[in-house]
Amino acid sequence: MHESDSIEQLFTTHHARLLRLAAAMLHDEEEARDAVSEVFEHLMSRPTPAAAGEWERKLLAAVRNRCIDRIRQMKVTERVRRRLPIEDAHLPTWEQEEEHERRLQAVTEAIGSELTEAQRATLQLRYQEEKSYREIAESMGISQVAVYKHLRGALERLRKKVSPL
């Protein structure tokens, strides 16, 4: 097989996986494509002999190292910006905060006045204590289907009470 054909075959076989690795490390699709392309460009300029089974490991290591080099070259602020995209975050307005507080108050009141004791207990176990349906069923001595019905009924009642707000 001609050398360029084997590099093309490696590219075709491993490109998608290498791109996923680079994207996961760099948090930027364009940077990831550049890093993977640089690895293959280097491979074309200076082919490194390897056994057939070793190519994947060597390519993964080369892409990982290229990504690490790119991360090191970034300024600290750029690293933080990529990890914590603060400017992209949607910050609520005062009106949205007030609306949220009003709805939360309505839900709290509805839980106290509109739900049965079993529905309240099921909601608490599921959403405050983060228990699974199976765990809730065992602790309440009911079936998982009953847990589902309690939750469904509670959520329907809460939606009816809160949605006109």
N, C-alpha and C positions, 0 to 999 in steps of 0.2 A: 504494500500500500504506500502511496506517495505521502510524504510528510505533511503537506498541507491538507490532504484528504483526512489524515488521522486527527489533525487539530480541528478540522471542521466537524468530524464525527464526535470528538470530545465536547465541542461547543454545543452541538445539537443534543447530546445526551445529558450534559450536566448544567447547562445554562440556567434553566428554571430554578433548580435547587440552589445554585450559587447565588442567583439574584435574590431569592427569599432570605438566604443567610445575610447577605449584605444589607438588604432593606431592614431586617430585624436589628442589625447592629447600628446602622446609620440613621434610621428613622427618616429617610429621604430617598424616594424612588430614583431620582436623577443621579444622586451621588452613588447609589447602589449600582446602577447601570454603568456608571463611569468606572467604579472600582472593579467590577467583573470584566469590563472591556480591557482595562489596563492589565489585568492578569493574563488574558488571552493574547494581548498585544506583546507582552513580555515573552510569553510562551512561543509566539511566532518568531520573535527576533532571536531568541536563544532557547531552542528546544532542549528540554531536559528528558533524558531517557528514563522511562519507568515501565515497570511490568503492567500488564493490562489491569490487574486488580488494584494497583496502587494509585492510579490516576485520580480517582474520586477523592481519596484521602489527601493527596498532594494539592489538588485544586481547592478543596475546602480550606486547607491550611493556608494556601496562598491568598485566597479571598479574605479569610479572617485576618491575616496579617496586614493586607492592604487596607482593610477597614480600620484596623487599630492605628495604622499610620495616619490615615485621614482624620481620625478622631483626635489624635495627638496634635495634629497641625491646626486644628480649630482653636480659636480663642476660647477662653473659659466661658465668656458670655454666650458665644454661639453654642457651646455644648449645653449650657443650661436652657437656652431658648429652644433647642430641639427636644430636650427632655421634658420641659415644662412650658408649653406654648401658651403663656399667660395672655398675650394680646389676642389670641384666638378664642379665649374663654368668653362665654356670654355671661356678663354680670347683670344681675337683675336690677331694675329700677326700684325707686321707693314705692311706686304704685304696685309693682309686681310683688314686692315684699309684703305690703299691706294686704294685697289680695290673698297671698299665700297664708298669712297669719289668720285672715278671716275664714278661709276654707279649713284650715287646721282646727280652729276653734269649733267650727260647725261639725266637723268629723268627730271631734272629741265629745261634743254634746250628744251627737247621734249615737255614738257607741254606748254612752250611758243611758240613753232613754229609748232607743229604737231597737236594740238588739236583745236577744234572749241571753240568758246566762251562758248557755252552751256556745252560742256564737261568739260572745265576748271572750270566753276562755280559749276557744279555738283560735281566734284572731291573735290573742296575746301570745299563745304558744308558737304560732306560725311566724308572726312578723316581729315580735319583740324578742322572743327567745330563739328564733330561727330553727325551730324543730321541723323535722320531716313529717310527712303525713303519717308514716308508720309510727314514729315516736309519739305523735299526738294521740293517735288511736290507742296505743298501749297505755299512755298515762291517763287517758280519760275512760278507758275500758269500753271503747266503741270501735266500729269497723273503720277502715280507711275511706270507704264510700261515705259513711256518715260524716267524717271529717270534711270531705269534699263538699258535701251538701251544706254543712254548717258554714263553711267559708263562702261558698257561692251565695247562700242566702244573706249572709252578713254583708257581703260586698254589694249585692243588689240593693239592699235596704239603704246602705250608705250612699250609693250612687243616686238613688231617688231623692234622698234627703239633701244632698249636697249639690247635685248638678244644676238645679235652678238658680243657684247663687251666682 
